[in-house]
């Protein structure tokens, strides 16, 4: 981190309740969810008509009409029309990456304040022509006369071409879904099914307790009849989780990932406001915490590395850069894409062999205090609209540190494509 860079303040965030796909937000889409979240943040921070330096907002699954999603959401959220915006995507790390984009601009003095966020829907998804039909229609468009157009339209035509194409759920280079890749990771690291279920149960219990304590009262904005996350099951038990069948490996008898210890298909949006200290002071907005630094890493999952292990590398680099140990944190926010992913990450940091051979360290990073992990629940109980998760976690962690009155938090998010985003937040 450049010692001459300005500190980047996190002033707060908002989100709508996350919910299961094809339920409350089925017909809302990324634009509608994004406008609700940004509009609520603008209202809460009294930013109506204010020009910000940047709005970085993204989505992983978006329709063609959402090609300029961030700008359209910004224009409808109450900010000045002169506020620029950028639409982004880095799978599940999208909105944490957006916070880094905004923070870097603030740190080097390019802007004074900006909003980072994201929305995602697995309900209102792009359904397109099959690839053969798409190419056929392009050929028809290129044809110079009616006869050529007719020939291009009919030559070799098959009714199978009329079948639409849905968004892919598998990694293009392996053909395996994220869940199938995580099954391989769980076997490699010896992660037991019961341990996964226990982590999932804890996530639900912690989230339910946080709602009961009022922690989310100023973070979660009711929307479409929902006031709490649609995935939350405060009455679930270990026995109920243990009764679920494997979801990704259904035939070998070795599958450990289920619908209970894996995130479900989700809809939702989240955003956070970042600024320089002078800008925050001028507007009378209290600082909750500071975004100290961030790191992105990737693994060669095609050659055999675990698809979701990149955060282990990103975190190690962050710790080295700042002279910190893994134990120097008061909170750990590790995105629960799958319970197994969290447990694989923790086990890797405890492994002397992995830390030496893969991370280049002389000793293992060691274990963390489990009481400090995802203290108000995480994605298994909240839900995981891909591009919204990072902003959700950032806002949650900033408020935790503000309530505590000080401390340091670590964020770790795995993403599709074998990447990971990590960040340090402190107060």
N, C-alpha and C positions, 0 to 999 in steps of 0.2 A: 504494500500500500504506500502510495506516495505520501511522505510525512507532511508535505505542503498542501495536500488536498483538504478541502473543507469537510467537516463532519456532515453526514447525511442523517437527518432526523426522520423517524417514522412517527407520524402524527395520529395515526389510527386507520381503521379499515371498516368495511361493511361487507356483508354477504347476504344472500337470500338462503333460506333453508335448502340444503341439497336433498334431492329426492330421486326415487327410482324412475327409470325411463318409462315412458308411456303411461305416466300418471299425471300429476298436477300441472306439469309444464309441457305436456306433450305437444301443444300447439303454439307455444310461446317462441321458441327458437333462441338462438344466440343473441340476436339484436334486442329482443324484448327483455331477456334476462339482464343483459348488459346495461340497458337504459335504466332499469329498476335499481340496480346496484350503484351505478355511477350517480344517478339522480339522488339516491339516498345519501351518498357520501357528500355530494355537493351541498345538499340541504343541511346535513349535520355540521359540516365545517364552514357553513355560511360563505360558499364560493359562487353563488349565483352571479352570472355575468363576469366572473373573474377570468382573466387570461392566464393560463398555466403554460409552462415551458414545453410540456409534453404529456400526452396520454399514450402509454404503451399498453395495448390491450390485445389479447389474442384468443384464438380458438383452434382446436385440433380438427374437429369435424365441422365443416361449414359449407353452406350452399354457395353457388356461384354468385348470388346476389350479395353475399357477405364479403366480397373480395376486399372492400375497404371498411371492414367492420368497425375498427377503432374510431375512425373519423366519423362515421355515421352515428355511432353511440355517443361520441363527444358532442356532436351537434344537437342531440336530443336530450342531453342530460342536464342542461342549464348553465354550462360553462360558456364563456365568451366564444363566439363563432371563430375568433382568431386563434384559438388554441389548436396547435397541430397534434396529429395523432398518427401512430404507426401500428399496423396489424402484424402480429408475430405468431410463431408456433415453434416450440421445442417440446412436443409431446407433453408429458406430465409435468415438466419443469417450466412450462411456458410463462406463467405469471410470476414465478420467482425470478426467472431471467428478465422479465419486464421490469421488475424492481431494480435489478442490476443495471439495466439500460438507463433508467431514470436516475438512479443513484450516481452513476458515473458522470452523467451530465451535470448534476448538482455539484459533485465533488470537485470537478475541474472548472466550475464557474460558468458553464455555458447557459444554465438555466437556474432558477431559484426554487421551483417546485414542480411536481408532476405526479400523475396517478399511474399506478401499475395494476393490472388486473387481467381477468380472463373469464370467459364463459364457455361452456360446452354442453351440447345436447347429444344424447344417443337416441333421442326420440325423433326429432326433426332432421333426419340425416339425408345427405345427398344420395339419391338413387339415379343412376345414369344408364345410358344405352350400353349394351354389351360392346366389347371392343370391336368385334367384326361389324356390327351394325354402325358403330361410330365411323369406322373407316369407310364403310359403304356410303354413308351420307356425305362424307367429305369428298369421295370420288364423284358422287352425283353433282355436288356443288362446283367441282372443277370442270365438269363436262361443258363443252362449248355449244352444243345444240341439243334439241329435244331427243333426237335419236340416241346420241351418246349418253344422255342422262338416263334414258330408259334402259339401255344396255348395262350401265353401271349399277342401276337399281336392281336388275333381275339376275345378272350373271352369278351363278353359283349360290343363289339365295337359299337359306335354310330357316325354317320356323324357329329353330333354336336361337337365332340371332335376336329374336324379339324378347328374350329373357333379359330383364334388367340386371345391372351389376350393383351390388351393395358395397358399402365401405369394407375394406379388408380388415381382418382381425389377426392376421398372421404376419410375422416378420418376412418380408419379401425374400431375404437371402437364405432363410432356413425353412420356411413353410410352417414353422411352429408358432403357436400363439404364445402370448406372454405367460399365460398360466402353465403351458407345457414346458416352457423354458424354466420357469420357477420350480416345477417338479424336479427337473434335472439338478437344479441348484440345491434343493432340499435333500436329495439323495447324496450329492457330493459332500455336503456339510453335516449329514446325519441329523437332520432336523425332524423331530418326532411329531406325529399328528397331534398328540395331546398338548405339546408345548405351543403349537400353532393355535389350537382352540383356546388355550388359557389366555394367550395374548389377545385374541379376538374378544373373549368375554370381558377382559379387563378394559378394553377400549370402550365397549358399551357401558360398562359400569361407571367409568370415569366421565364419559360424556353425559350420562343421565345425571350424575351428581353435579356437574358443572351447570347444567340447565337449572337444576333445583336450587342451586346457590345464586342464580341470577347472573352468572359470569357473561352469558351471551346476550344479555338484555340490550346492550348498545352495539353489539356486533352483528346480530342476526336480524334482518328486516323481514317481517311477515310478508308473504306473497302467495297469492292464489289459494288462500285458505290454509296455508301451512305456517306454523310458528316455530316448528322444530324440524330437524332433519328426518326425512322419511325412512332412513335406514335404521334409526335408533331403536334398539330392542332392549329396553331396560329390564325386561322380565326373562331374558334368555338365560340359559344355564349351561353348564359344561355338558350335562347329559344330552340336552337338546342339540348342542353343536356336535357332539360325538355321534349322534344318530344320522347325520347328513352323509350322503354318499359322495365319493370323489367326483369332482366336476371336470377335470382335465385329463386324468388318466383313469379311464373307466373299465379297462380290460385286464391290466397286468396284475391287479391285486395289490400293487405297491403305492397307489395314489394316496396322497395326504392332503391335497388342496381341495377344499369344498366351497360351496356357496357361503358358508359361515365364516371361513377364515380367509376369504378373498373379497376384494371390493366388487360391488355390483355395478351394472351399467347405470350411470348417473346423469342427472341434469342439474345445472346450477351455475352460479357466477359469484365472483368475489373481487374486491379491489382495495387498494391501500394508498394513502396519501403520504408522499415523501417530500422533504423540503430542506432548505438550508436553515440554520438556526436564526439568522437575522430575519428571514421571511416569516418564520413561525412566530417570532417575538413581535414583529410588526402587526401581525393579525391577531395576536393574543391567543394563539393555539399552543397548548402545552405539548411538550415533547414526551412521547412514551418511551422511546428507546432509539438507538442508533444502529444503522446497518454498517457494520465495520468493514466487511470484506466478503467476497464470494469466489467460488471456483467451479469450473465445469470440467468434467473428465469423460473419457469414453474407454470402452473395452473392446477387444477383438472377439466378440461372441461367436462369430462364424468359425473361428479357429479353436473354440472350446471354452473360452472364458464365460462365466455366468452372465447372462444378459443384463441382470439388474445389479451387478456388483460395482459399477462405476462410482457410486457415492463413496465407497471405501477409499478410493484413490483421491477423489476431490477433497474429502475431509482431511486425509493425511497431508496433502499439500498445504491446506489452510493452516493446520496446526504447526507445520514446520515454518511457514512464512511468518507466523506471529509468535513463535516460541512458546506455544501452549501444549499442554498434554490433553489427552482425551478426557481426563478427569476434571479439567478446569472449567466446568460448566455447571450451571444451576438447573438448566432445562435442556432436554434433548427432544427435538421434534423430528422424528424419523417417519416419513410418509409410509403408511401401511398399505401399499399396493396389494401386498399379500403378507400375511403374518410370517410366512416362511422367509420372505425377502428381508424383513427386519431382523429375524433371528440369524439368517446367514450373514448379514452385515456385522452383527455383534460378535458372532463366532469368528469371523475373519479378523476382526481387530484384536481378538484374544489369541490368535494363532501366531506363534513365533515364526513358523515356516512361511505363512502367507505374507506376513509383514516384512520378512527379510527378502523373500524372493520376488514378490510382486510390488511391494511398496518401498523397497530399498532401505528398510530401517534396521537398526541394530537390535532392537527389542520390540516385542509386541506392543501395540497401543494400549492393550489391556481392556478391562471390563468397565462398565458404567454402573452407576447406582440406578437400579430399575425403578426406584421411587421417583426419579426425575424424568422418566421417559413418557412422553405423550400424556402429560398429567391430566389433561382434560379430554382425553380420547383423541382418536385420529381417524384416518380414512375408512377403516373397517366399520366404524359406527356412524361416521359423518356422511360417508359417500365420497366419490371421487370423480367429479366432472373434470376431465383431464386438465384443461387450461386454467381452472379456477383454484386448484389445490394449493399452489404456491402462495398466492395472495391470502388465502384462508389461513395458512400456517403462519405467514409473516405477521398478520394482524393479531392472531392469537398470541404468538410469542411476545410481541411488543407490549400487549396489554398485561401479560403475565409479569413481565419485568417491571412495568410501571406499578402494578399492584404490590410487588415485592419491595419496590423502592430501590432496586439496583440488582446487578448480577449480569450473567452472560448466558446466552443460549446458542445452541447449535442446530441448524436445519440441514436435513439430508433428504434429497428427493431423487428417486430412481426414475428413468424414463425409457420409453421404447427406443429401439435402435441402439441399445447398449450404452446409454449416456447417463450422467448423473450431475445434479446441481446441488451445491452445498453453500451455506452462508453462516456467518457469525453475526449475531445481534447482541448488543450490550447496552447497559445503562449505568 
